[in-house]
Amino acid sequence: MAASVNDDMKDEDLMDRVQKGDHGAFSVLVERHTKMFYVAAYRICSNQDDAEDIVQDAFLKLWQRPEVWDNARGAKFTTWFYRVVTNQAIDHHRKHKKTTVSDALDRIKDDRDTAVDVLEEAQKNAYLEEAIQELPERQRIALNLSFYEGVTNKETAEIMDVGVKAVESLIMRAKAGLRDSLIRRGVISEEDKKYGS
């Protein structure tokens, strides 16, 4: 009789069970990580439905071909699956590249007191989202993983298959590019740039 799955099991142990056809272990993984991977996909493709489809498709492929996971390599499951989801999101984004200001505005939820404040904040966020989408792909991924996903630089390096120094350089260039883009759009001033805002 197989041991029961419990929510405290490590991801890697759950994957060992998934490779043996354990539906319960797979369900725990999906429930545990769907939201996190959805956010990662969304930061790349900027569309809720697409991000949901990307994550669902990634998990479905994992269930159908669990042997693609190799625990012997020593990578954490989340690091490995981030790469899977990120690659799928990048592929999707390349095929369907378009982000509109209205899409970005739809994503803004603000409890400010006046409509003017809400619109100003929404416009700033829309400009920021546009500026992020205009970054070179590798800079955008490094920035999204490090700042929006809270992934460490070491894990980001593993996901992107580069060195930690390369990740740090990508993030530094992404931040500089964002500052320049926001200055061009009038969201921040040259003075803000001097003081690191």
VENTAQUI-V434659 format. One record per pair of residues at least 24 apart in sequence whose C-alpha atoms are under 6 Angstrom apart, sorted by the first residue. I is the first residue (numbers start at 1). GAP is how many residues later the second one is. Records with the same first field share a line. If there is no record, write none. Layout:
I->GAP, GAP
This chain:
12->65
19->47
41->48
45->48
79->80
83->76
101->25
131->47
139->31, 35
143->28
